[in-house]
Amino acid sequence: MTTTDTQTGDIRETFKDFLASKGLRVTNQRLAIFDAAYGNSDHFTAEDLLEHAREIDDSVSRATVYRALPILTESGLIREVDVGKDYKFYMANKNATTFQAQVICLDCDKIYEIDAPFMEWYGKTVADKLGLNVESQRLQVSARCGGDPNSACQRGGKTS
């Protein structure tokens, strides 16, 4: 299922409302960054986002992208995926109805999103037993394709 133009328009309005609630201006550059993020069907870096946003509005600066990413993340419209490198990946929260876990291929850096609805329950259960409130949680699995040419790894099982 893909996000329709109507859904994206509704989400764009949600982003505008979020900006207003934070006392931030709705600018063409911020909207171009939003459109670039939601136009991307895969994970992206800040530099990828800059490239795509500039295709929409060539006045978008690198600084504007780096300032917009925490705003988009705080709004819940995109999520940050930290894979333990010098940079982070991001992904638009499209059609995510359950908790998402990530499986990261260490050979090609591909990130696979996997539905993991049990994790929300597990996190809440563990926190409740300790008398705590869950602020955030994540499940990340780092894996290698193991030399299997039939694996989902983009390198097709090649390790060098």
C-alpha positions in Angstrom: 0.0 0.0 0.0 1.4 3.4 -0.9 0.7 6.8 0.5 -1.8 8.6 -1.8 -1.5 12.2 -2.8 -4.5 12.9 -0.5 -2.8 11.2 2.4 0.4 13.1 1.8 -1.5 16.4 1.5 -3.2 15.6 4.9 0.2 14.8 6.4 1.6 18.0 4.9 -1.1 19.9 6.7 -0.2 18.1 9.9 3.4 19.3 9.4 2.2 22.9 8.9 0.1 22.7 12.1 3.0 21.3 14.0 5.3 24.2 12.8 2.6 26.7 13.9 2.3 25.0 17.3 6.0 25.5 17.8 5.9 29.1 16.7 7.9 28.3 13.5 7.2 29.7 10.1 5.9 27.6 7.3 8.5 28.3 4.6 8.8 27.0 1.0 12.2 25.5 2.0 10.6 23.5 5.0 7.8 22.3 2.7 10.3 21.2 0.1 12.2 19.3 2.7 8.9 17.7 3.9 8.0 16.8 0.3 11.4 15.3 -0.4 11.2 13.2 2.8 7.7 11.9 2.0 8.6 11.4 -1.7 11.3 9.0 -0.7 10.2 5.4 -0.4 13.4 4.2 1.4 15.7 5.3 4.2 17.7 8.4 3.4 20.6 10.5 4.9 20.5 14.2 5.5 22.6 14.6 2.3 20.2 12.5 0.3 17.4 14.7 1.6 19.3 17.8 0.6 19.7 16.6 -2.9 16.0 15.7 -3.3 14.8 18.9 -1.6 16.9 21.0 -4.0 15.2 19.2 -6.9 12.0 20.7 -5.6 13.4 24.1 -4.5 17.0 25.0 -5.4 17.1 27.6 -2.6 17.2 24.8 0.1 20.4 25.0 2.0 22.3 22.3 3.9 21.8 24.2 7.2 18.0 24.3 6.6 17.9 20.6 6.1 20.0 19.9 9.3 17.7 22.3 11.2 14.5 20.7 9.8 15.4 17.1 10.5 14.9 17.4 14.3 11.7 19.3 13.7 10.4 16.5 11.5 11.5 13.9 13.9 9.9 15.6 16.9 6.7 15.8 14.9 6.7 12.1 14.5 6.4 12.4 10.7 9.8 10.9 10.1 11.9 8.7 12.3 15.6 8.6 12.9 17.5 5.3 12.5 20.9 5.3 14.1 23.0 2.5 12.7 26.1 3.4 14.7 27.9 5.2 12.0 29.0 8.8 11.6 25.7 9.7 10.1 22.0 8.8 10.7 19.3 7.5 8.4 15.8 8.7 8.3 12.5 7.4 7.0 9.1 8.9 6.6 6.5 7.3 8.8 4.2 6.2 6.0 1.6 3.5 6.7 3.4 2.3 9.8 0.6 0.9 11.9 2.8 -1.2 14.2 6.1 -1.0 15.9 8.9 -1.2 13.3 12.2 -3.0 14.0 15.2 -2.6 11.7 17.5 -5.3 10.4 20.7 -3.7 9.1 23.0 -5.6 6.7 26.6 -4.9 7.8 27.8 -5.7 4.3 25.8 -3.3 2.2 24.2 -1.0 4.9 20.7 -1.8 3.6 18.1 -1.3 6.3 15.0 -3.5 6.3 11.9 -2.4 8.2 10.1 -5.3 9.8 6.8 -5.2 11.6 7.3 -6.1 15.3 4.0 -5.4 17.1 5.1 -7.5 20.1 7.8 -5.0 20.9 5.3 -2.3 22.0 3.7 -4.7 24.4 7.1 -6.0 25.6 8.4 -2.5 26.3 5.3 -1.5 28.2 5.2 -4.7 30.2 8.8 -4.5 31.3 8.5 -0.8 32.1 5.3 -1.4 34.1 6.9 -4.1 36.2 9.6 -1.6 37.1 7.2 1.3 37.7 8.5 3.3 34.7 7.0 5.0 31.7 8.3 4.1 28.3 9.8 7.2 26.5 11.2 5.4 23.5 12.3 1.9 22.5 13.9 0.3 19.4 14.8 -3.1 18.1 17.7 -3.2 15.8 19.4 -6.3 14.5 22.8 -6.2 12.8 23.3 -9.0 10.4 25.5 -10.2 7.5 24.3 -12.0 4.5 26.6 -14.9 5.3 27.7 -15.5 1.8 24.3 -16.6 0.6 23.8 -15.4 -3.0 20.0 -15.8 -2.5 20.0 -13.4 0.5 18.2 -10.1 0.4 21.6 -8.3 0.7 22.3 -6.0 -2.2 25.8 -7.4 -2.5 24.3 -10.9 -3.1 26.3 -12.7 -0.5 29.7 -11.1 -1.5 31.7 -10.1 1.5 34.5 -8.2 -0.3 
